Amino acid sequence: MRQFKIIVEKHPDGYVAYPLGLKGIVIGEGDTYEEALADVKSAIGFHIETFGMDSFEEESPVLEAFVAETGVVV
């Protein structure tokens, strides 16, 4: 069993979820938060099954993840 930090974004048309600490692109989506998490969990399993231990970014594991917001003049 391996734990992953998952980013979940809420968009007007649903949710998008993606893990931190994996090489490549792994995305889940759903109409609800729970559906997006279930979809990304399945996608993570498939990704690791397909690419094996080379899937992991071992050299710099994500210890914490933060969401911040700032304004920029454009």
SULMOQUI-V311329 format. One line per field, one symbol per residue. phi: phi as a letter, one per 20 degrees, with the letter a starting at -180 (. if undefined). burial: b if it has 9 or more other ideal C-beta (glycine too) atoms within 8 Angstrom, else e. A space follows every 50 residues. Layout:
BEGIN
phi->???
burial->???
END
This chain:
BEGIN
phi->.cecedecdedgdqdccbedndfndcccbafcgfffffffffffgfffff dmfffeeffbffebccdccbdcfc
burial->eeebbbbbeeeeebbbbbbbbbeeebbbbbeebebbbbbbbbbbeebbee eeeebeeeeeeeeeeeeeeeeeee
END
